[in-house]
């Protein structure tokens, strides 16, 4: 159940935070250690901010922004100038993006967000249990004006196209050597209902043959069949199987929802990902924000495609 609480804001599209703070406990995917996390309301204009409560001798505050991303190898990891990091933020960021949360403090007592069940479902539940508070400030968004793309030269690419309204997503993965995954395609418009019903459920996944290598690198220590879908050649090892036939590509879409929210605002545009990952998503946002002719900032209550064409707002 959506627990959104309306306020006396005059804006139809407004910034949002939580009505109450809410805690949770889980295991870090890579560290394998218990992590305590608390989501706390934040004032208008704060954005998404992570706070490392276990760090007391240096700066422990990290904005969840594209220019603070310091590692994209197996997750999205953000850090600050003092080297304080928080990793595996993408599923939580996806929940914030999907439900329209714009201002929040995320307190964690370790270097990772808890993985929970490997999807964003538990985070959606936490947010709805805390209640969503409409704030007295209009919501702004990044309007894509021209095509921006990033291609790694190895078959993976990401593109942002202009779109009149909303945020639409296409994704394609191709694991043709692994029949249990194969080639999958997925398209969806990002709305709170679509995110909750059709994206949040999809769990992270990996190949059984890679597990020993990852653990020898000190990674994936907290991964298990309880929080990830594991594929061994042509079969899924999880006793319950997958939650849908296309859970793999839906999860990659979830990752992109979280990664792209690190632009700092929701996006009006159309995203297409082809066999891409966290690095590609981050590079795409960096290229978008580096090109001032590629986007503008609009206030959603003032924005309409017709008005935009005759009255462009400057970034």
MARLUMGU-438623 format. One record per residue (C-alpha): residue in three letters; x, y, z. Coordinates in steps of 0.02 Angstrom, whole numbers, plus 32768, in hexadecimal, padded with zeros to 4 digits. Example, Ala and Ser with C-alpha at 12.3 -4.5 7.8 and 13.67 -1.06 7.14 Angstrom:
! residues 2
ALA82677F1F8186;SER82AC7FCB8165;
! end
This chain:
! residues 315
UNK800080008000;UNK804080AD7FD3;UNK804881148072;UNK806081BE8021;UNK8029824F8090;UNK7FEC82EE803B;UNK802083978080;UNK7FE18447805F;UNK805F84617FD2;UNK801784C47F41;UNK807F84617EC4;UNK803A83CE7E63;UNK80EA838B7E48;UNK814F83A87EE5;UNK81ED836E7F3B;UNK81D482DA7FB0;UNK82248292804C;UNK81ED821780D3;UNK816B823A8158;UNK81CE81D581DA;UNK8279818881E8;UNK828580CC81D7;UNK8312804F81FB;UNK83427FA881B0;UNK83CC7F2681C0;UNK84187EBA8139;UNK84B57E6E80F1;UNK852F7EC5807D;UNK85417E6B7FD7;UNK85FD7E797FCC;UNK86347E888082;UNK85BD7E0380C3;UNK85AC7E6B8162;UNK85107EA581BB;UNK84DE7F56818E;UNK84687FC981EE;UNK8413804C8184;UNK839880D681B1;UNK8336813E8134;UNK831481ED8178;UNK82AC82818139;UNK830E831280F0;UNK82E383C980CA;UNK82B7840E801F;UNK834E84187FAC;UNK83B78396800A;UNK83B783107F84;UNK83EA825D7FA9;UNK8476825F802A;UNK84D081CA8078;UNK851C81D88125;UNK859B815A8169;UNK857081568223;UNK860680E7824A;UNK8680816C820B;UNK86A781F3828B;UNK8757822E8264;UNK8738827381B4;UNK86AF82B18142;UNK8627822C8144;UNK85AA827E80CE;UNK859982458018;UNK851B828E7F9C;UNK84D4820A7F27;UNK850C82657E8A;UNK855C82287DEA;UNK85FB828B7E0B;UNK861282307EB2;UNK860F81837E62;UNK86BA81357E81;UNK86A0807F7E4E;UNK8629802A7DD4;UNK86767F7D7DC2;UNK85EF7F167E19;UNK857F7F9C7E63;UNK856D80587E6E;UNK85E280987EF5;UNK85EA814E7F29;UNK867281A57F8D;UNK86AC824E7FCC;UNK875282AA7FCD;UNK878582558070;UNK877581A98022;UNK86D6817A8081;UNK866A810A8013;UNK85C080B6800C;UNK85A4802D7F8C;UNK85147FC97F43;UNK84A180607F47;UNK8449803E7EA1;UNK83B07FDD7EDF;UNK838B805B7F68;UNK83A580EA7EEE;UNK832F80917E77;UNK82A980907EFE;UNK82C3814A7F1F;UNK82B9816F7E65;UNK822480FE7E46;UNK81BE81457ED6;UNK81F281F97EBB;UNK825682157F5B;UNK82C182B07F42;UNK830482DA7FF0;UNK83428259806C;UNK83D2822E80E1;UNK840E817A80D8;UNK8472814A8173;UNK84DB80AC8167;UNK855B806581E0;UNK85C98015815C;UNK8608802580A9;UNK85707FD38058;UNK84B57FE38050;UNK84637F40808B;UNK84377ED07FF8;UNK83937E918044;UNK83497E107FCA;UNK83AD7E537F36;UNK831F7EBB7EF1;UNK82D17F637F1E;UNK82317F197F69;UNK82677F2C801F;UNK829B7FE08001;UNK81F280087FB4;UNK81A07FBB804E;UNK820E802380C3;UNK81E580C48068;UNK812B80A28068;UNK812D80718120;UNK81878113814B;UNK810B817680E4;UNK813081EC8054;UNK812482A5807E;UNK80FF83267FF7;UNK816C83BF8015;UNK814A84757FF3;UNK81BC84887F5B;UNK819E84647EA2;UNK81F283CB7E56;UNK827483EF7DD2;UNK82B283787D4C;UNK833B83677CCA;UNK82F083767C1C;UNK835A831F7B96;UNK836A838E7AFB;UNK83D583257A88;UNK841682747A78;UNK84A682477AEC;UNK84FA819D7AE6;UNK858A81377B28;UNK85D0809C7AD1;UNK865C80377B1F;UNK86937FEF7A78;UNK86747F3E7AB7;UNK85BC7F2D7A8B;UNK856F7F897B1E;UNK852080347B0D;UNK84A880AF7B5F;UNK8445813D7B12;UNK83D581CA7B4F;UNK835A82127AD2;UNK82E682A97AE2;UNK8234827F7B15;UNK819C82F17B21;UNK816882B47BCD;UNK819982357C50;UNK822981BB7C55;UNK822481217BE7;UNK82A280927BEC;UNK82D780097B74;UNK83567F847BA5;UNK83A37EEF7B4D;UNK84177E6A7B93;UNK84657DD97B34;UNK84AD7D447B92;UNK84A17CD37AFB;UNK85207C5B7B47;UNK84B07C417BDE;UNK84097BF97BAA;UNK83B87C1C7C52;UNK83CB7CD67C2D;UNK83DF7CE77B71;UNK83AA7D867B1A;UNK83267DEF7B71;UNK82D87E987B49;UNK826D7F087BB6;UNK82167FB07BA2;UNK81B880157C24;UNK818780C57C56;UNK81C980F27D01;UNK8139811F7D75;UNK812280F87E2E;UNK80A280707E08;UNK810A80237D7D;UNK81A480247DE9;UNK814C7FD27E7C;UNK80EE7F507E15;UNK81637F297D85;UNK82187F577DB1;UNK823A7F537E6C;UNK82277E967E7E;UNK82B87E657E0D;UNK83507E1F7E69;UNK84087E317E44;UNK84517D9C7DE9;UNK84F77D4A7DC5;UNK854A7CB47D76;UNK85807C247DE6;UNK86267C167D89;UNK86557CC77DC0;UNK86337CB27E7B;UNK86DB7C657EAD;UNK873A7CEB7E4C;UNK86D67D777E9F;UNK86F07D317F4C;UNK87AB7D1E7F2E;UNK87A97DDA7F0C;UNK87517DF97FB2;UNK86AB7E197F5C;UNK85FB7DCD7F63;UNK86197D898013;UNK85637DAE8040;UNK85177D687FA2;UNK84A87CCE7FAF;UNK840E7C7E7F64;UNK83AD7CE67FE3;UNK83DC7D8B7F90;UNK840F7D637EDD;UNK83DD7CFA7E49;UNK846E7C867E20;UNK847A7C347D75;UNK84E57B9A7D52;UNK84F47B857C97;UNK84437B5F7C60;UNK83E57B597D05;UNK83B57BCA7D94;UNK83F77B887E3A;UNK83767BDF7EA7;UNK82F47B5E7EDD;UNK82667BD77EBC;UNK82A87C047E0F;UNK82927CB37DCA;UNK82067D2A7DF8;UNK81DF7D487D40;UNK821F7D0B7C99;UNK82787DB07C7C;UNK82B57DD27D2E;UNK83687DE57CF0;UNK83497E767C79;UNK82CE7EC67CF3;UNK83577EC77D76;UNK83CE7F1D7CFE;UNK83447F9E7CE5;UNK83387FB37DA2;UNK83F37FD27DAB;UNK83E380577D25;UNK835280AB7D80;UNK83C380BC7E18;UNK845F80EF7DBB;UNK840A81757D53;UNK83BE81C77DED;UNK846F81F97E1A;UNK845782857D9D;UNK840982DC7E34;UNK835C82F37DE9;UNK82DE82877D8C;UNK82F482877CCF;UNK827882AF7C46;UNK82B782457BB8;UNK82CA81967B70;UNK835481207BA7;UNK839180897B45;UNK8411800F7B8A;UNK84627F837B27;UNK84C57F027B8B;UNK84FC7F907BFC;UNK85217FA67CB5;UNK854B80217D3F;UNK85E3806A7CE8;UNK858280907C4A;UNK84F380E17CAB;UNK856C81517D09;UNK85CA81827C6B;UNK852681AE7C17;UNK84F482247CA3;UNK85A182727CA6;UNK859782937BEB;UNK84E782DA7BFA;UNK851683517C86;UNK85B683877C2D;UNK855583C37B94;UNK84EE845C7BC5;UNK849584567B1D;UNK845883A57B3E;UNK83E083CD7BCB;UNK838184527C2A;UNK833484587CD6;UNK827684677CD9;UNK81FB847E7D68;UNK817883F87D50;UNK80E384647D7E;UNK811884E37CFA;UNK814D84657C78;UNK80EC842B7BE2;UNK813183F67B38;UNK80D984877AE1;UNK811285097B60;UNK81C184C37B5D;UNK81D484DA7AA2;UNK81B185947AB0;UNK81FE85BA7B59;UNK829A85577B7F;UNK82D7855E7C32;UNK839285707C4B;UNK83F684F07CAD;
! end
